[in-house]
Amino acid sequence: MRRKVVAGNWKMNMTPSEAVALVKELKPNMENSDVDVIFCVPSIDIVPVVEACKGTKISVGAENMYYEEKGAYTGEVSPQMLVDAGVSYVIIGHSERRQYFKEDNEMVNRKIRKAIEHDIIPIICCGETLEEREAGITLTLIKKQIVSALKYVSPENAQRCIIAYEPIWAIGTGRVATTQQAQEVCCSIRGIIRDIYGTQIADAIRILYGGSVNAGNALQLFSEPDIDGGLVGGASLKPEFSKIVNYQ
């Protein structure tokens, strides 16, 4: 039985003091023992959020990471920095990184392999634009993204990864993929994993849905057989996030 995951992606929100205040507000209500809760926060917030989460089962993740150990990469954050700060997860390949910072499939793969090397669990994002969905190429595109992302990744390491399907047209728009649409793509992703690694890995890997997840739709989405939780954007910055964690 796969454990559910509810991960908040704070994006470029929350100063350190605001972040600590939000964690203090949310953490008393993270009561669902069947869910792994992750706060993926801006780099400047990592240290205070890790400290604020001590004594809880909440894990802290980063929103991005570079694929080099150290060096002249002004403004970047290395995997060693994240590990030393207490990070357990990192979001890689989010559509906003691809769109605004021109990250391609090759860079996403390099980041994934470097995260794994440092025992950081990557939350690997994939998703299509509205134009791509209307053109009927969603599943073809998703397959290309997943196959590229997991290139050179061993079965043992792939099993620990988390995959997040986020239709780009549903991120921050209030427009949510129907339960059937979300399940169809997540089921397809599991099938891709099965083709690459076999049934055992496919049955074990956790696949999330992201894109305007909220307290009103979490139960329906998370009840689908191939949806193992959510990557939550705007709602992770509100008290509503605890209701998503306690969706049952």
MIDOSE-1310 file (N, C-alpha, C; in nm, 2 decimals, decimal comma, always signed):
residues 248
mrrk	+0,09/-0,12/+0,00/+0,00/+0,00/+0,00/+0,09/+0,12/+0,00; +0,07/+0,21/-0,10/+0,15/+0,33/-0,11/+0,10/+0,44/-0,01; +0,19/+0,50/+0,06/+0,16/+0,61/+0,15/+0,13/+0,73/+0,07; +0,03/+0,80/+0,11/+0,00/+0,93/+0,04/+0,10/+1,03/+0,07
vvag	+0,12/+1,13/-0,02/+0,21/+1,24/+0,00/+0,13/+1,37/-0,03; +0,14/+1,47/+0,06/+0,09/+1,60/+0,03/+0,21/+1,70/+0,05; +0,25/+1,75/-0,07/+0,36/+1,84/-0,07/+0,32/+1,98/-0,10; +0,36/+2,08/-0,03/+0,33/+2,22/-0,06/+0,44/+2,28/-0,13
nwkm	+0,41/+2,34/-0,24/+0,51/+2,42/-0,32/+0,48/+2,57/-0,30; +0,57/+2,63/-0,22/+0,54/+2,77/-0,18/+0,58/+2,87/-0,29; +0,66/+2,82/-0,39/+0,70/+2,91/-0,50/+0,77/+3,03/-0,44; +0,77/+3,15/-0,50/+0,84/+3,26/-0,45/+0,75/+3,34/-0,36
nmtp	+0,72/+3,28/-0,24/+0,63/+3,34/-0,14/+0,69/+3,32/-0,01; +0,67/+3,41/+0,09/+0,70/+3,39/+0,23/+0,85/+3,43/+0,26; +0,86/+3,54/+0,33/+0,99/+3,58/+0,39/+1,02/+3,48/+0,50; +1,14/+3,47/+0,55/+1,17/+3,38/+0,66/+1,08/+3,39/+0,78
seav	+1,05/+3,52/+0,82/+0,96/+3,54/+0,94/+0,82/+3,49/+0,91; +0,77/+3,52/+0,79/+0,64/+3,48/+0,75/+0,63/+3,33/+0,74; +0,74/+3,27/+0,69/+0,74/+3,12/+0,68/+0,73/+3,05/+0,81; +0,80/+3,10/+0,91/+0,80/+3,04/+1,05/+0,66/+3,06/+1,10
alvk	+0,60/+3,18/+1,08/+0,46/+3,20/+1,13/+0,36/+3,10/+1,07; +0,38/+3,08/+0,94/+0,29/+2,99/+0,87/+0,31/+2,84/+0,92; +0,43/+2,80/+0,94/+0,45/+2,67/+0,99/+0,39/+2,65/+1,13; +0,41/+2,75/+1,22/+0,35/+2,74/+1,35/+0,20/+2,73/+1,35
elkp	+0,14/+2,80/+1,25/-0,01/+2,80/+1,23/-0,05/+2,66/+1,18; +0,02/+2,60/+1,09/-0,02/+2,48/+1,02/+0,01/+2,35/+1,10; +0,13/+2,35/+1,17/+0,18/+2,22/+1,22/+0,09/+2,15/+1,32; +0,01/+2,23/+1,41/-0,07/+2,15/+1,50/-0,18/+2,07/+1,43
nmen	-0,21/+2,10/+1,31/-0,32/+2,04/+1,24/-0,28/+1,93/+1,14; -0,15/+1,90/+1,14/-0,10/+1,80/+1,05/-0,12/+1,66/+1,11; -0,24/+1,62/+1,13/-0,27/+1,50/+1,22/-0,29/+1,37/+1,14; -0,29/+1,37/+1,01/-0,31/+1,25/+0,94/-0,18/+1,16/+0,93
sdvd	-0,18/+1,06/+1,01/-0,06/+0,98/+1,02/-0,03/+0,89/+0,89; -0,13/+0,89/+0,81/-0,12/+0,81/+0,68/-0,06/+0,89/+0,57; -0,03/+1,01/+0,59/+0,02/+1,10/+0,49/+0,16/+1,15/+0,52; +0,25/+1,15/+0,42/+0,38/+1,22/+0,43/+0,36/+1,36/+0,39
vifc	+0,39/+1,46/+0,48/+0,37/+1,60/+0,46/+0,51/+1,66/+0,43; +0,52/+1,74/+0,32/+0,64/+1,81/+0,29/+0,61/+1,95/+0,26; +0,69/+2,04/+0,32/+0,69/+2,18/+0,28/+0,81/+2,21/+0,19; +0,78/+2,24/+0,06/+0,89/+2,28/-0,03/+0,90/+2,43/-0,03
vpsi	+1,00/+2,48/+0,02/+1,01/+2,63/+0,05/+1,12/+2,70/-0,03; +1,12/+2,83/-0,04/+1,23/+2,90/-0,10/+1,36/+2,88/-0,03; +1,47/+2,89/-0,09/+1,60/+2,86/-0,03/+1,62/+2,94/+0,09; +1,59/+3,06/+0,09/+1,62/+3,15/+0,21/+1,53/+3,11/+0,33
divp	+1,43/+3,03/+0,31/+1,34/+2,99/+0,42/+1,37/+2,85/+0,47; +1,46/+2,78/+0,41/+1,49/+2,64/+0,45/+1,53/+2,63/+0,59; +1,64/+2,70/+0,63/+1,69/+2,68/+0,76/+1,59/+2,71/+0,87; +1,52/+2,83/+0,87/+1,42/+2,85/+0,97/+1,30/+2,76/+0,97
vvea	+1,26/+2,71/+0,85/+1,15/+2,62/+0,84/+1,19/+2,48/+0,90; +1,31/+2,44/+0,87/+1,36/+2,31/+0,93/+1,36/+2,32/+1,08; +1,40/+2,43/+1,13/+1,40/+2,45/+1,28/+1,26/+2,45/+1,33; +1,17/+2,52/+1,26/+1,03/+2,53/+1,31/+0,96/+2,40/+1,30
ckgt	+1,00/+2,30/+1,21/+0,94/+2,17/+1,20/+0,99/+2,07/+1,29; +1,10/+2,10/+1,37/+1,16/+2,00/+1,46/+1,05/+1,95/+1,56; +1,06/+1,82/+1,58/+0,96/+1,76/+1,67/+0,83/+1,72/+1,61; +0,82/+1,74/+1,47/+0,71/+1,70/+1,40/+0,75/+1,59/+1,29
kisv	+0,66/+1,54/+1,22/+0,69/+1,44/+1,11/+0,69/+1,52/+0,98; +0,68/+1,65/+0,98/+0,69/+1,72/+0,85/+0,83/+1,73/+0,80; +0,84/+1,70/+0,67/+0,97/+1,71/+0,60/+0,98/+1,84/+0,53; +1,10/+1,88/+0,50/+1,12/+2,00/+0,43/+1,19/+1,97/+0,30
gaen	+1,14/+2,04/+0,19/+1,20/+2,02/+0,06/+1,24/+2,15/+0,00; +1,33/+2,15/-0,10/+1,37/+2,27/-0,18/+1,29/+2,27/-0,30; +1,28/+2,39/-0,36/+1,21/+2,41/-0,49/+1,30/+2,40/-0,61; +1,43/+2,39/-0,59/+1,52/+2,38/-0,70/+1,66/+2,34/-0,65
myye	+1,75/+2,30/-0,74/+1,88/+2,26/-0,70/+1,97/+2,25/-0,82; +2,09/+2,29/-0,81/+2,18/+2,28/-0,93/+2,25/+2,14/-0,93; +2,30/+2,10/-1,05/+2,36/+1,97/-1,06/+2,51/+1,96/-1,04; +2,57/+2,07/-1,00/+2,71/+2,07/-0,97/+2,73/+2,07/-0,82
ekga	+2,85/+2,02/-0,77/+2,88/+2,01/-0,63/+2,91/+2,15/-0,57; +2,99/+2,23/-0,64/+3,03/+2,36/-0,60/+3,09/+2,43/-0,71; +3,12/+2,56/-0,70/+3,19/+2,63/-0,80/+3,13/+2,77/-0,83; +3,17/+2,82/-0,95/+3,14/+2,96/-0,98/+3,00/+2,96/-1,05
ytge	+2,90/+2,94/-0,97/+2,76/+2,93/-1,03/+2,67/+3,03/-0,94; +2,70/+3,16/-0,96/+2,64/+3,26/-0,88/+2,49/+3,24/-0,87; +2,44/+3,24/-0,75/+2,29/+3,24/-0,73/+2,24/+3,10/-0,72; +2,32/+2,99/-0,75/+2,27/+2,86/-0,74/+2,28/+2,79/-0,60
vspq	+2,21/+2,68/-0,58/+2,22/+2,61/-0,45/+2,26/+2,47/-0,48; +2,36/+2,42/-0,41/+2,42/+2,28/-0,44/+2,34/+2,18/-0,35; +2,35/+2,05/-0,39/+2,29/+1,95/-0,31/+2,35/+1,94/-0,18; +2,48/+1,96/-0,16/+2,54/+1,95/-0,03/+2,49/+2,06/+0,06
mlvd	+2,46/+2,18/+0,01/+2,40/+2,28/+0,09/+2,27/+2,24/+0,14; +2,19/+2,18/+0,05/+2,05/+2,14/+0,09/+2,06/+2,03/+0,20; +2,14/+1,93/+0,18/+2,15/+1,82/+0,28/+2,20/+1,88/+0,41; +2,29/+1,97/+0,41/+2,35/+2,02/+0,54/+2,24/+2,11/+0,61
agvs	+2,15/+2,17/+0,53/+2,04/+2,25/+0,59/+1,93/+2,17/+0,64; +1,92/+2,04/+0,61/+1,82/+1,95/+0,66/+1,71/+1,92/+0,55; +1,74/+1,93/+0,43/+1,64/+1,91/+0,32/+1,64/+1,76/+0,29; +1,52/+1,71/+0,27/+1,50/+1,56/+0,23/+1,45/+1,55/+0,09
yvii	+1,38/+1,65/+0,03/+1,32/+1,64/-0,10/+1,36/+1,76/-0,18; +1,34/+1,75/-0,31/+1,36/+1,87/-0,40/+1,27/+1,86/-0,52; +1,20/+1,96/-0,55/+1,12/+1,97/-0,67/+1,21/+1,99/-0,79; +1,19/+1,91/-0,89/+1,28/+1,92/-1,01/+1,19/+1,91/-1,14
ghse	+1,22/+2,00/-1,23/+1,15/+2,00/-1,36/+1,01/+2,07/-1,36; +0,98/+2,15/-1,26/+0,85/+2,22/-1,26/+0,84/+2,30/-1,38; +0,71/+2,31/-1,43/+0,69/+2,38/-1,56/+0,73/+2,53/-1,55; +0,73/+2,59/-1,44/+0,78/+2,73/-1,43/+0,93/+2,74/-1,45
rrqy	+1,00/+2,63/-1,40/+1,15/+2,63/-1,42/+1,17/+2,61/-1,57; +1,09/+2,52/-1,63/+1,11/+2,50/-1,78/+1,08/+2,62/-1,86; +0,97/+2,69/-1,82/+0,92/+2,80/-1,90/+1,00/+2,93/-1,88; +1,03/+2,96/-1,76/+1,09/+3,09/-1,73/+1,24/+3,08/-1,73
fked	+1,30/+2,97/-1,70/+1,44/+2,95/-1,68/+1,50/+2,86/-1,78; +1,42/+2,82/-1,88/+1,47/+2,74/-2,00/+1,53/+2,61/-1,96; +1,48/+2,54/-1,85/+1,54/+2,41/-1,82/+1,48/+2,31/-1,92; +1,56/+2,23/-1,98/+1,52/+2,13/-2,07/+1,52/+1,99/-2,01
nemv	+1,48/+1,89/-2,08/+1,48/+1,75/-2,03/+1,62/+1,70/-1,99; +1,72/+1,74/-2,06/+1,86/+1,70/-2,02/+1,90/+1,76/-1,89; +1,87/+1,89/-1,87/+1,91/+1,95/-1,74/+1,83/+1,89/-1,62; +1,70/+1,86/-1,65/+1,62/+1,80/-1,55/+1,67/+1,66/-1,51
nrki	+1,72/+1,58/-1,60/+1,78/+1,45/-1,58/+1,91/+1,47/-1,50; +1,99/+1,56/-1,53/+2,11/+1,58/-1,45/+2,09/+1,62/-1,31; +1,98/+1,70/-1,29/+1,95/+1,74/-1,15/+1,89/+1,62/-1,07; +1,81/+1,54/-1,14/+1,75/+1,43/-1,07/+1,87/+1,33/-1,03
rkai	+1,96/+1,30/-1,12/+2,07/+1,21/-1,08/+2,16/+1,27/-0,97; +2,18/+1,40/-0,97/+2,26/+1,46/-0,87/+2,19/+1,45/-0,73; +2,06/+1,48/-0,73/+1,98/+1,47/-0,61/+1,99/+1,33/-0,55; +1,97/+1,23/-0,64/+1,97/+1,09/-0,59/+2,11/+1,06/-0,53
ehdi	+2,21/+1,11/-0,60/+2,35/+1,08/-0,55/+2,37/+1,13/-0,41; +2,29/+1,24/-0,37/+2,31/+1,29/-0,23/+2,19/+1,25/-0,14; +2,12/+1,15/-0,18/+2,01/+1,09/-0,10/+1,90/+1,19/-0,08; +1,88/+1,28/-0,17/+1,76/+1,37/-0,17/+1,66/+1,31/-0,27
ipii	+1,54/+1,30/-0,22/+1,43/+1,24/-0,30/+1,38/+1,35/-0,40; +1,39/+1,33/-0,53/+1,34/+1,42/-0,63/+1,19/+1,41/-0,65; +1,12/+1,52/-0,65/+0,98/+1,53/-0,69/+0,98/+1,57/-0,83; +0,96/+1,48/-0,92/+0,98/+1,50/-1,07/+0,85/+1,55/-1,13
ccge	+0,85/+1,67/-1,19/+0,73/+1,73/-1,24/+0,72/+1,70/-1,39; +0,60/+1,68/-1,44/+0,57/+1,67/-1,58/+0,43/+1,73/-1,61; +0,41/+1,76/-1,73/+0,28/+1,82/-1,76/+0,27/+1,89/-1,90; +0,15/+1,91/-1,94/+0,13/+1,96/-2,08/+0,06/+2,10/-2,08
tlee	+0,08/+2,18/-2,18/+0,00/+2,30/-2,20/-0,14/+2,27/-2,25; -0,22/+2,37/-2,24/-0,36/+2,36/-2,30/-0,35/+2,32/-2,44; -0,26/+2,39/-2,52/-0,25/+2,37/-2,66/-0,21/+2,22/-2,69; -0,12/+2,17/-2,61/-0,08/+2,03/-2,63/-0,19/+1,93/-2,59
reag	-0,27/+1,96/-2,49/-0,38/+1,87/-2,46/-0,48/+1,88/-2,57; -0,51/+2,00/-2,62/-0,61/+2,01/-2,73/-0,57/+1,94/-2,86; -0,43/+1,93/-2,87/-0,38/+1,87/-2,99/-0,37/+1,72/-2,98; -0,41/+1,67/-2,86/-0,42/+1,52/-2,84/-0,28/+1,46/-2,82
itlt	-0,18/+1,54/-2,78/-0,05/+1,48/-2,76/+0,00/+1,47/-2,61; -0,10/+1,48/-2,52/-0,06/+1,48/-2,38/+0,02/+1,36/-2,34; -0,03/+1,24/-2,37/+0,04/+1,11/-2,32/+0,17/+1,09/-2,39; +0,18/+1,14/-2,52/+0,31/+1,13/-2,59/+0,41/+1,22/-2,52
likk	+0,37/+1,34/-2,49/+0,46/+1,44/-2,43/+0,50/+1,39/-2,29; +0,41/+1,34/-2,21/+0,44/+1,30/-2,08/+0,54/+1,18/-2,08; +0,52/+1,09/-2,18/+0,61/+0,98/-2,19/+0,75/+1,03/-2,22; +0,77/+1,12/-2,30/+0,90/+1,18/-2,34/+0,96/+1,24/-2,21
qivs	+0,88/+1,31/-2,14/+0,94/+1,38/-2,02/+0,98/+1,28/-1,91; +0,90/+1,17/-1,89/+0,94/+1,07/-1,79/+1,06/+0,99/-1,83; +1,06/+0,94/-1,96/+1,17/+0,86/-2,00/+1,30/+0,94/-1,99; +1,30/+1,07/-2,03/+1,42/+1,15/-2,03/+1,46/+1,18/-1,88
alky	+1,36/+1,20/-1,80/+1,39/+1,23/-1,66/+1,46/+1,12/-1,59; +1,42/+0,99/-1,62/+1,48/+0,88/-1,55/+1,59/+0,81/-1,62; +1,64/+0,87/-1,73/+1,76/+0,81/-1,80/+1,87/+0,79/-1,70; +1,93/+0,67/-1,71/+2,05/+0,64/-1,62/+2,01/+0,62/-1,48
vspe	+1,89/+0,62/-1,44/+1,84/+0,60/-1,30/+1,81/+0,46/-1,28; +1,88/+0,40/-1,17/+1,86/+0,25/-1,15/+1,72/+0,23/-1,10; +1,67/+0,10/-1,10/+1,54/+0,07/-1,05/+1,53/+0,10/-0,90; +1,63/+0,07/-0,82/+1,63/+0,10/-0,68/+1,61/+0,25/-0,65
naqr	+1,68/+0,33/-0,73/+1,67/+0,47/-0,71/+1,53/+0,53/-0,76; +1,49/+0,47/-0,88/+1,36/+0,52/-0,93/+1,25/+0,49/-0,84; +1,25/+0,38/-0,77/+1,14/+0,35/-0,68/+1,12/+0,46/-0,57; +1,23/+0,52/-0,53/+1,22/+0,62/-0,42/+1,18/+0,76/-0,47
ciia	+1,18/+0,78/-0,61/+1,14/+0,91/-0,66/+0,99/+0,93/-0,65; +0,95/+1,05/-0,65/+0,81/+1,09/-0,66/+0,78/+1,16/-0,79; +0,68/+1,13/-0,86/+0,64/+1,19/-0,98/+0,52/+1,28/-0,96; +0,52/+1,40/-1,01/+0,40/+1,49/-1,00/+0,36/+1,53/-1,13
yepi	+0,23/+1,49/-1,16/+0,17/+1,53/-1,29/+0,10/+1,66/-1,27; +0,14/+1,76/-1,34/+0,08/+1,89/-1,32/+0,05/+1,95/-1,46; -0,08/+1,94/-1,50/-0,12/+2,00/-1,63/-0,09/+2,15/-1,62; -0,01/+2,21/-1,71/+0,03/+2,35/-1,69/-0,10/+2,44/-1,70
waig	-0,20/+2,40/-1,77/-0,32/+2,48/-1,78/-0,40/+2,49/-1,65; -0,36/+2,40/-1,56/-0,44/+2,40/-1,43/-0,36/+2,46/-1,31; -0,24/+2,51/-1,34/-0,15/+2,56/-1,23/-0,19/+2,70/-1,20; -0,24/+2,73/-1,08/-0,27/+2,86/-1,04/-0,39/+2,93/-1,11
tgrv	-0,46/+2,85/-1,19/-0,57/+2,91/-1,27/-0,70/+2,89/-1,21; -0,71/+2,80/-1,11/-0,84/+2,76/-1,05/-0,91/+2,66/-1,13; -0,85/+2,63/-1,25/-0,91/+2,52/-1,34/-0,84/+2,39/-1,30; -0,92/+2,29/-1,27/-0,86/+2,16/-1,23/-0,89/+2,06/-1,33
attq	-0,80/+1,97/-1,36/-0,83/+1,86/-1,45/-0,94/+1,78/-1,38; -1,03/+1,72/-1,46/-1,13/+1,64/-1,40/-1,06/+1,52/-1,33; -1,13/+1,45/-1,24/-1,07/+1,34/-1,18/-1,03/+1,23/-1,28; -1,12/+1,22/-1,38/-1,09/+1,12/-1,49/-0,97/+1,16/-1,57
qaqe	-0,95/+1,28/-1,60/-0,83/+1,33/-1,67/-0,70/+1,31/-1,59; -0,71/+1,34/-1,46/-0,59/+1,32/-1,37/-0,56/+1,18/-1,36; -0,66/+1,09/-1,34/-0,63/+0,95/-1,32/-0,58/+0,89/-1,45; -0,63/+0,93/-1,56/-0,58/+0,88/-1,69/-0,43/+0,90/-1,71
vccs	-0,39/+1,02/-1,68/-0,25/+1,05/-1,70/-0,16/+0,98/-1,60; -0,21/+0,98/-1,47/-0,13/+0,92/-1,37/-0,12/+0,77/-1,39; -0,23/+0,71/-1,44/-0,22/+0,57/-1,48/-0,13/+0,54/-1,59; -0,12/+0,63/-1,69/-0,03/+0,62/-1,80/+0,11/+0,63/-1,75
irgi	+0,14/+0,72/-1,66/+0,27/+0,74/-1,60/+0,32/+0,61/-1,53; +0,22/+0,55/-1,46/+0,26/+0,42/-1,40/+0,29/+0,31/-1,50; +0,22/+0,32/-1,61/+0,24/+0,23/-1,72/+0,38/+0,25/-1,78; +0,42/+0,37/-1,79/+0,55/+0,41/-1,85/+0,66/+0,35/-1,75
irdi	+0,64/+0,37/-1,62/+0,73/+0,31/-1,53/+0,74/+0,16/-1,54; +0,63/+0,10/-1,56/+0,62/-0,05/-1,57/+0,70/-0,09/-1,69; +0,69/-0,02/-1,80/+0,76/-0,05/-1,92/+0,91/-0,04/-1,90; +0,95/+0,05/-1,82/+1,10/+0,08/-1,80/+1,15/-0,02/-1,70
ygtq	+1,08/-0,03/-1,58/+1,14/-0,10/-1,47/+1,07/-0,22/-1,42; +0,95/-0,25/-1,47/+0,87/-0,37/-1,43/+0,76/-0,33/-1,33; +0,68/-0,43/-1,31/+0,56/-0,41/-1,22/+0,59/-0,38/-1,08; +0,69/-0,43/-1,02/+0,72/-0,41/-0,88/+0,75/-0,26/-0,85
iada	+0,84/-0,20/-0,94/+0,87/-0,06/-0,92/+0,75/+0,03/-0,95; +0,68/-0,01/-1,06/+0,56/+0,07/-1,10/+0,46/+0,07/-0,99; +0,44/-0,04/-0,92/+0,34/-0,05/-0,81/+0,39/+0,03/-0,68; +0,52/+0,05/-0,67/+0,57/+0,11/-0,55/+0,59/+0,27/-0,56
iril	+0,62/+0,31/-0,69/+0,64/+0,46/-0,70/+0,52/+0,54/-0,68; +0,54/+0,65/-0,62/+0,42/+0,74/-0,58/+0,41/+0,85/-0,68; +0,29/+0,87/-0,73/+0,25/+0,96/-0,84/+0,15/+1,06/-0,78; +0,18/+1,19/-0,79/+0,09/+1,29/-0,74/+0,03/+1,37/-0,85
yggs	-0,09/+1,43/-0,81/-0,15/+1,53/-0,91/-0,13/+1,67/-0,85; -0,10/+1,76/-0,94/-0,09/+1,90/-0,90/-0,16/+1,99/-1,00; -0,21/+2,10/-0,95/-0,28/+2,19/-1,04/-0,41/+2,23/-0,97; -0,41/+2,34/-0,89/-0,53/+2,39/-0,82/-0,59/+2,29/-0,73
vnag	-0,51/+2,21/-0,66/-0,56/+2,11/-0,56/-0,61/+2,20/-0,44; -0,72/+2,17/-0,39/-0,77/+2,24/-0,27/-0,85/+2,14/-0,18; -0,90/+2,20/-0,07/-0,97/+2,11/+0,03/-1,10/+2,05/-0,03; -1,15/+2,12/-0,13/-1,28/+2,07/-0,18/-1,26/+1,96/-0,28
nalq	-1,15/+1,94/-0,34/-1,13/+1,84/-0,44/-1,03/+1,73/-0,40; -0,96/+1,75/-0,29/-0,85/+1,65/-0,25/-0,90/+1,51/-0,24; -1,01/+1,49/-0,16/-1,06/+1,36/-0,14/-1,09/+1,28/-0,27; -1,16/+1,35/-0,36/-1,20/+1,28/-0,48/-1,07/+1,25/-0,57
lfse	-0,98/+1,34/-0,57/-0,86/+1,32/-0,65/-0,77/+1,20/-0,59; -0,75/+1,21/-0,46/-0,67/+1,12/-0,39/-0,73/+0,98/-0,38; -0,86/+0,97/-0,40/-0,92/+0,84/-0,40/-0,90/+0,75/-0,52; -0,85/+0,82/-0,63/-0,82/+0,74/-0,75/-0,71/+0,64/-0,73
pdid	-0,71/+0,53/-0,80/-0,61/+0,42/-0,77/-0,47/+0,46/-0,81; -0,45/+0,55/-0,90/-0,31/+0,59/-0,94/-0,27/+0,72/-0,89; -0,35/+0,79/-0,81/-0,31/+0,92/-0,76/-0,28/+0,91/-0,61; -0,15/+0,93/-0,57/-0,10/+0,90/-0,44/-0,09/+1,03/-0,36
gglv	-0,16/+1,14/-0,39/-0,15/+1,26/-0,32/-0,14/+1,38/-0,41; -0,09/+1,49/-0,36/-0,09/+1,61/-0,44/+0,03/+1,70/-0,41; +0,07/+1,77/-0,52/+0,17/+1,88/-0,51/+0,08/+2,01/-0,51; +0,08/+2,07/-0,40/-0,02/+2,18/-0,38/+0,05/+2,32/-0,39
ggas	+0,00/+2,41/-0,47/+0,05/+2,54/-0,48/-0,01/+2,64/-0,39; -0,10/+2,73/-0,44/-0,15/+2,84/-0,36/-0,21/+2,79/-0,23; -0,28/+2,68/-0,23/-0,35/+2,64/-0,11/-0,26/+2,60/+0,01; -0,13/+2,57/-0,03/-0,03/+2,54/+0,07/+0,01/+2,65/+0,16
lkpe	-0,03/+2,77/+0,12/+0,01/+2,90/+0,19/-0,10/+2,94/+0,28; -0,21/+2,86/+0,30/-0,32/+2,89/+0,37/-0,36/+2,79/+0,48; -0,44/+2,82/+0,58/-0,48/+2,72/+0,67/-0,55/+2,60/+0,60; -0,60/+2,62/+0,49/-0,67/+2,52/+0,41/-0,58/+2,40/+0,38
fski	-0,45/+2,42/+0,39/-0,35/+2,31/+0,36/-0,37/+2,20/+0,45; -0,40/+2,23/+0,58/-0,42/+2,12/+0,68/-0,54/+2,04/+0,64; -0,65/+2,10/+0,58/-0,76/+2,02/+0,54/-0,73/+1,93/+0,42; -0,64/+1,97/+0,34/-0,59/+1,88/+0,23/-0,52/+1,76/+0,29
vnyq	-0,43/+1,79/+0,39/-0,36/+1,68/+0,45/-0,45/+1,58/+0,52; -0,56/+1,63/+0,58/-0,65/+1,55/+0,65/-0,78/+1,53/+0,57; -0,75/+1,50/+0,44/-0,86/+1,49/+0,34/-0,97/+1,39/+0,37; -0,94/+1,29/+0,45/-1,03/+1,18/+0,48/-1,15/+1,23/+0,56
